[in-house]
């Protein structure tokens, strides 16, 4: 069973709840049931949450598949930590400004590195296991 991937999926789940809370609070305060009601704070909160969903889910899938294909635990933890740290740093950066920020750049870089390393591992695992 992919216990390491489950751990990082759990952390991402907690991050998603934390990111959803300001959205709900702002929606109530602004009476904005759908969309952002033209409020830039709500728009940033929605994007921070959605961006985490958009990038974390494919990366977690690759993490789980890499674990099932016997990737080294250290590699899995490095990628899991990069993913979680990347999503947190990115969300903080995006929540503070809609423009460029170091948090957004660093968070994107960490997430993309984890995604690329895991994608390459999974392709290599296929080649190693299926083409023998």
C-alpha positions as CSV (number, residue, x, y, z in Angstrom):
1,X,0.0,0.0,0.0
2,X,1.3,3.5,-0.8
3,X,1.6,4.7,2.8
4,X,4.0,7.6,2.0
5,X,1.7,8.9,-0.7
6,X,-1.2,8.6,1.7
7,X,0.7,10.8,4.2
8,X,1.3,13.6,1.7
9,X,-2.2,13.3,0.3
10,X,-3.5,13.8,3.9
11,X,-1.3,16.9,4.3
12,X,-2.6,18.3,1.0
13,X,-6.2,17.6,2.2
14,X,-5.6,19.7,5.3
15,X,-4.1,22.5,3.2
16,X,-7.1,22.4,1.0
17,X,-9.5,22.8,4.0
18,X,-7.3,25.7,5.3
19,X,-7.4,27.4,1.9
20,X,-11.2,26.9,1.6
21,X,-12.0,28.5,4.9
22,X,-11.3,32.1,3.8
23,X,-13.3,31.5,0.7
24,X,-16.4,30.5,2.7
25,X,-15.9,33.4,5.1
26,X,-15.5,36.0,2.2
27,X,-18.5,34.5,0.3
28,X,-20.7,34.9,3.3
29,X,-19.5,38.5,4.1
30,X,-19.8,39.6,0.4
31,X,-22.9,37.6,-0.3
32,X,-21.2,36.1,-3.3
33,X,-22.6,32.6,-4.0
34,X,-20.8,32.0,-7.3
35,X,-17.7,33.6,-8.6
36,X,-15.7,36.2,-6.8
37,X,-18.3,39.0,-6.7
38,X,-15.6,41.4,-8.1
39,X,-13.7,41.2,-4.9
40,X,-9.9,40.8,-5.5
41,X,-9.4,39.1,-2.1
42,X,-12.0,36.5,-2.9
43,X,-10.6,36.1,-6.4
44,X,-7.1,35.4,-4.9
45,X,-8.4,33.0,-2.3
46,X,-10.3,31.1,-5.0
47,X,-7.2,30.9,-7.2
48,X,-5.0,29.8,-4.3
49,X,-7.4,26.9,-3.5
50,X,-7.9,26.0,-7.2
51,X,-4.2,26.1,-8.0
52,X,-3.5,23.7,-5.2
53,X,-6.1,21.3,-6.6
54,X,-4.9,21.7,-10.1
55,X,-1.3,20.9,-9.3
56,X,-1.4,18.7,-6.2
57,X,-3.8,16.0,-7.5
58,X,-1.7,15.0,-10.5
59,X,1.5,15.1,-8.5
60,X,-0.1,13.0,-5.7
61,X,-1.2,10.5,-8.4
62,X,2.4,10.3,-9.7
63,X,3.7,9.9,-6.1
64,X,1.3,7.0,-5.4
65,X,2.3,5.3,-8.7
66,X,6.0,5.8,-8.0
67,X,5.5,4.2,-4.6
68,X,3.6,1.3,-6.0
69,X,6.5,0.9,-8.5
70,X,8.9,0.7,-5.6
71,X,10.5,4.1,-5.8
72,X,13.0,4.7,-3.0
73,X,11.3,6.1,0.1
74,X,13.8,9.0,0.3
75,X,12.9,10.0,-3.3
76,X,9.2,9.8,-2.3
77,X,9.7,11.9,0.8
78,X,11.7,14.5,-1.0
79,X,9.0,14.9,-3.7
80,X,6.3,14.9,-1.1
81,X,8.0,17.6,1.0
82,X,8.6,19.6,-2.2
83,X,5.0,19.3,-3.1
84,X,3.6,20.3,0.3
85,X,6.1,23.1,0.8
86,X,5.6,24.3,-2.7
87,X,1.8,24.5,-2.3
88,X,2.0,26.3,1.0
89,X,4.6,28.8,-0.2
90,X,2.6,29.4,-3.4
91,X,-0.7,29.9,-1.6
92,X,0.9,32.4,0.8
93,X,2.4,34.3,-2.1
94,X,-0.8,34.3,-4.1
95,X,-2.9,35.2,-1.1
96,X,-0.9,38.3,-0.5
97,X,-0.8,39.7,-4.0
98,X,-2.2,39.0,-7.4
99,X,1.1,40.1,-9.0
100,X,4.4,38.3,-9.1
101,X,5.9,37.3,-5.8
102,X,8.8,35.2,-4.5
103,X,6.4,32.8,-2.9
104,X,4.5,32.1,-6.1
105,X,7.8,31.6,-8.0
106,X,9.3,29.4,-5.3
107,X,6.1,27.4,-4.8
108,X,5.7,26.8,-8.5
109,X,9.3,25.7,-8.9
110,X,9.1,23.2,-6.0
111,X,5.8,21.8,-7.3
112,X,7.1,21.5,-10.9
113,X,10.3,19.8,-9.7
114,X,8.4,17.2,-7.7
115,X,6.0,16.7,-10.7
116,X,8.9,16.3,-13.2
117,X,11.0,14.0,-11.0
118,X,7.9,11.7,-10.3
119,X,6.9,11.7,-14.0
120,X,10.4,10.7,-15.0
121,X,10.5,8.0,-12.3
122,X,7.1,6.6,-13.4
123,X,8.2,6.5,-17.1
124,X,11.5,4.8,-16.1
125,X,9.6,2.3,-14.0
126,X,7.5,1.4,-17.0
127,X,10.5,1.0,-19.2
128,X,12.3,-1.0,-16.5
129,X,9.4,-3.3,-15.7
130,X,7.4,-3.6,-18.9
131,X,10.1,-3.7,-21.5
132,X,12.2,-6.4,-19.9
